[in-house]
Amino acid sequence: MSTATITSKGQTTIPKDIRDRLGLKPGDRIHFVTLPDGTVRLLAQNLPIAALKGMLPKPRRAVTVKAMNEAIGAAVAEKHRRAR
């Protein structure tokens, strides 16, 4: 666990161990996400979009837009059915 202090201007320094763990460098962007339970997550946006290529396996088969729309429609219908 690391601790930081907030200045009167609302600024803080991210502790070195956290910066190292997230691979943060000067100029990198970070996002703060508030979860429903009140927890706040800090997310590092320090990878270029090209770095994401190949992270997910290729699908076994292609899915058509029509099939996606049908699946979305079925999920929405199921959600409404359960809500009754």
N, C-alpha and C positions, 0 to 999 in steps of 0.2 A: 504494500500500500504506500502511496506517495501523497504528500500534502503540498499545496501551493497556497499563496496568499493573493487575494484580489486587491488591486490598488484602488484609490479613490476614483479613478477613471474607468473602473471595471475591467482592467487588464490583469493578466496573470502570466506567469512563465510556466510552461509545461515542464515538469521535472525531467532531468536528463535520462533517467532510467526508462521513463515512459516514451520519450522521443526516440531513444535507441530501439526500444522494443517495437515501436510502430514504424521505424525507419523514416521518421520525419526530418526534413531538412528545411532551412530557411526558404520561404516562398511557398511551401506546401500548404494546402488548404485542409481544414478540418471541419467537420459537421458535428453539431450537438443535436441529438435526437432524444426527445422526452418520451418515455414509455408510459403506458396506462397506469402502471403502479407507482409512478413518480420518479423512477430511476432515470438518470440521464446517461446516455452513451456518447462517447466521443469517437467519431469515425474519421480515420485518416483518408484523405483523397489525394494520395501521392503517387498513384500509378496512372500512366497514360492509358487511354482506352485500348490502345493496341496491345497492351500487356495482358488484357483479358482473353485474347484470342487463344483458343485451344484449352481453356479451363474446363469447359464442359464437353462431355463425349458427344460424338455425332449421333443423332437419333438413328434408331434401327431402320426406320422408314420415314419417308416424308409425310407430313400432314398437310392436307389442303386447307385453304381458308374456309371453305364450306364446312369441313369436318370440325374445325376450331369453333366456328359460329354455332354449330349444332351442339357441341359439348358445352359451350357457354350457356346456350338456351336451356339445355337440360339441367345444368347446375342451378340456374336462376329459378326454374320451375320447381326443383327439389327444395330449394331454400324456402320458397313461398309455401310449398306444401307443408313443410315442417313447422313453419311459423303459425299455422292455424291450429 
